[in-house]
Amino acid sequence: MKSTQWRWIPNALTFMRMVLIIPFAGALLDGNYRLSLLIFLVAAISDGVDGFLARYFNWRTRVGAIADPLADKALLITTYLMLTITGILPVWLFVLVLARDIAIVGGALAFHYGIGRFEMAPSVPGKINTLVQILVALAIIILLAGWPMQPWVIDAGVWLVAGSAIFSGCHYVIVWSLRALRMERS
């Protein structure tokens, strides 16, 4: 039995994560925070497992390279949307998080079609922003689930997410603008 016949597992885990977004959103909307926390943890573990399998066994695919970060981003955007709809987070924070992602995707498309092909790789500030968003969402859901967590985590989390979104968004814009200028000059 060849290990290549199992190449589909990382992609299956990614698509499972996408499917989990629906019950996760429903649980958050219904205020069932313990269930939403469980689903969030299952999604996080599956993300780690699919990444490990793809790297360790070299089961990387083009579909996985696109679908995996989309699944992660869809889960985070859904988390912030549901926490905004239920009044836990302010609307302006959701707009900021979404606007940052739209600006990055829009800039990447403009670069790709206007300047030239590129491979999008997350920057260090981008990775930190994602980590901050995940940790803040997780802390808030833990608090809402009635588990030990300080109530100030919501207010502090709002400002941490806002600051990291602004910083990493500006970082992407500056880096890719400079790269575009250099490519146009050469």
C-alpha positions as CSV (number, residue, x, y, z in Angstrom):
1,M,0.0,0.0,0.0
2,K,1.5,3.3,-1.1
3,S,1.4,6.4,1.1
4,T,0.3,8.5,-1.9
5,Q,-3.1,6.8,-1.9
6,W,-3.7,8.7,1.3
7,R,-2.9,12.1,-0.2
8,W,-6.6,13.1,0.0
9,I,-6.7,13.1,3.8
10,P,-5.4,16.7,4.4
11,N,-7.8,18.1,1.8
12,A,-10.7,16.0,3.4
13,L,-9.8,17.5,6.8
14,T,-9.8,21.0,5.3
15,F,-13.2,20.5,3.7
16,M,-14.5,19.0,7.0
17,R,-13.4,22.2,8.7
18,M,-15.4,24.2,6.1
19,V,-18.5,22.1,6.8
20,L,-18.0,22.6,10.6
21,I,-18.4,26.4,10.1
22,I,-22.2,25.9,9.8
23,P,-22.9,24.2,13.1
24,F,-20.2,26.4,14.7
25,A,-22.0,29.6,13.6
26,G,-25.4,28.2,14.7
27,A,-24.0,27.3,18.1
28,L,-22.6,30.8,18.5
29,L,-25.8,32.4,17.3
30,D,-27.9,30.3,19.8
31,G,-25.6,31.1,22.7
32,N,-24.5,27.5,23.0
33,Y,-20.9,28.5,23.7
34,R,-19.7,25.1,25.0
35,L,-20.7,23.4,21.8
36,S,-19.2,26.2,19.7
37,L,-16.0,25.9,21.8
38,L,-15.9,22.1,21.1
39,I,-16.4,22.7,17.4
40,F,-13.7,25.4,17.4
41,L,-11.3,23.0,19.0
42,V,-12.1,20.2,16.6
43,A,-11.5,22.6,13.7
44,A,-8.2,23.7,15.2
45,I,-7.0,20.2,15.8
46,S,-8.0,19.1,12.3
47,D,-6.1,22.1,10.9
48,G,-3.0,21.1,12.8
49,V,-3.3,17.4,11.7
50,D,-3.9,18.3,8.0
51,G,-0.9,20.7,8.0
52,F,1.3,18.0,9.6
53,L,0.2,15.3,7.1
54,A,0.7,17.6,4.2
55,R,4.2,18.6,5.3
56,Y,5.5,15.3,6.8
57,F,4.3,13.0,3.9
58,N,4.6,15.7,1.3
59,W,0.9,15.4,0.5
60,R,0.7,19.0,-0.6
61,T,-1.8,19.9,-3.3
62,R,-2.7,23.1,-5.1
63,V,-6.3,22.7,-3.9
64,G,-5.0,22.3,-0.3
65,A,-2.7,25.3,-0.6
66,I,-5.8,27.4,-1.5
67,A,-8.5,25.7,0.5
68,D,-6.6,25.5,3.8
69,P,-6.1,29.2,4.4
70,L,-9.6,29.9,3.0
71,A,-11.1,27.5,5.6
72,D,-9.1,29.2,8.4
73,K,-10.1,32.6,7.2
74,A,-13.8,31.6,6.8
75,L,-13.8,30.2,10.4
76,L,-12.3,33.4,11.8
77,I,-14.6,35.7,9.8
78,T,-17.6,33.6,10.9
79,T,-16.5,33.8,14.5
80,Y,-16.2,37.6,14.5
81,L,-19.4,37.9,12.5
82,M,-21.4,35.8,15.0
83,L,-19.9,37.5,18.0
84,T,-20.8,40.9,16.4
85,I,-24.4,39.8,15.5
86,T,-24.9,38.6,19.1
87,G,-23.7,41.9,20.5
88,I,-20.5,40.6,22.1
89,L,-18.1,42.5,19.8
90,P,-18.6,46.0,18.3
91,V,-19.6,46.3,14.6
92,W,-16.6,48.5,13.8
93,L,-14.2,45.7,14.8
94,F,-15.9,43.2,12.4
95,V,-15.8,45.8,9.7
96,L,-12.1,46.4,10.3
97,V,-11.2,42.7,10.3
98,L,-13.2,42.1,7.1
99,A,-11.9,45.3,5.4
100,R,-8.3,44.2,6.1
101,D,-8.9,40.8,4.5
102,I,-10.7,42.4,1.5
103,A,-7.9,44.9,1.1
104,I,-5.3,42.2,1.1
105,V,-7.2,40.0,-1.4
106,G,-8.0,42.9,-3.6
107,G,-4.4,44.1,-3.5
108,A,-3.2,40.6,-4.4
109,L,-5.5,40.4,-7.3
110,A,-4.5,43.8,-8.5
111,F,-0.9,42.9,-8.3
112,H,-1.4,39.5,-10.0
113,Y,-3.4,41.0,-12.9
114,G,-1.6,44.4,-13.1
115,I,2.0,43.6,-12.3
116,G,2.7,39.9,-12.5
117,R,2.3,36.5,-11.0
118,F,3.3,36.0,-7.4
119,E,3.1,33.5,-4.7
120,M,1.3,35.0,-1.7
121,A,3.0,34.1,1.6
122,P,1.8,35.3,4.9
123,S,4.0,37.9,6.5
124,V,5.1,37.7,10.2
125,P,2.7,40.6,11.1
126,G,0.0,38.7,9.2
127,K,0.7,35.5,11.1
128,I,0.7,37.4,14.4
129,N,-2.6,39.0,13.5
130,T,-4.1,35.6,12.8
131,L,-2.8,34.2,16.1
132,V,-4.2,37.3,18.0
133,Q,-7.6,36.8,16.3
134,I,-7.7,33.1,17.2
135,L,-6.5,33.6,20.8
136,V,-9.0,36.5,21.4
137,A,-11.9,34.6,19.9
138,L,-11.0,31.5,21.9
139,A,-10.7,33.5,25.2
140,I,-14.0,35.2,24.6
141,I,-15.8,31.9,23.8
142,I,-14.2,30.4,26.9
143,L,-15.5,33.3,29.0
144,L,-19.0,33.0,27.4
145,A,-19.0,29.3,28.0
146,G,-18.7,30.0,31.7
147,W,-15.2,28.7,32.1
148,P,-12.5,30.5,34.1
149,M,-11.5,33.6,32.1
150,Q,-11.2,37.3,33.1
151,P,-14.1,39.5,31.9
152,W,-11.6,42.2,30.7
153,V,-10.6,39.8,28.0
154,I,-13.3,41.2,25.7
155,D,-12.3,44.8,26.0
156,A,-8.6,44.0,25.8
157,G,-9.2,41.6,22.9
158,V,-11.1,44.2,20.9
159,W,-8.1,46.5,21.0
160,L,-5.5,43.8,20.4
161,V,-7.4,42.6,17.3
162,A,-7.9,46.2,16.1
163,G,-4.2,47.1,16.5
164,S,-2.9,43.9,14.9
165,A,-5.4,44.2,12.0
166,I,-4.3,47.8,11.3
167,F,-0.6,47.1,11.7
168,S,-0.6,43.9,9.6
169,G,-2.9,45.4,6.9
170,C,-0.7,48.4,6.6
171,H,2.4,46.2,6.5
172,Y,0.9,44.2,3.5
173,V,0.0,47.4,1.6
174,I,3.5,48.9,2.1
175,V,5.4,45.7,1.2
176,W,3.4,44.8,-1.8
177,S,3.3,48.5,-3.0
178,L,7.1,48.6,-2.9
179,R,7.4,45.3,-4.6
180,A,5.0,46.5,-7.4
181,L,7.1,49.7,-7.8
182,R,10.3,47.7,-8.1
183,M,8.8,45.3,-10.6
184,E,7.5,48.1,-12.8
185,R,10.8,49.8,-12.8
186,S,12.7,46.7,-13.9
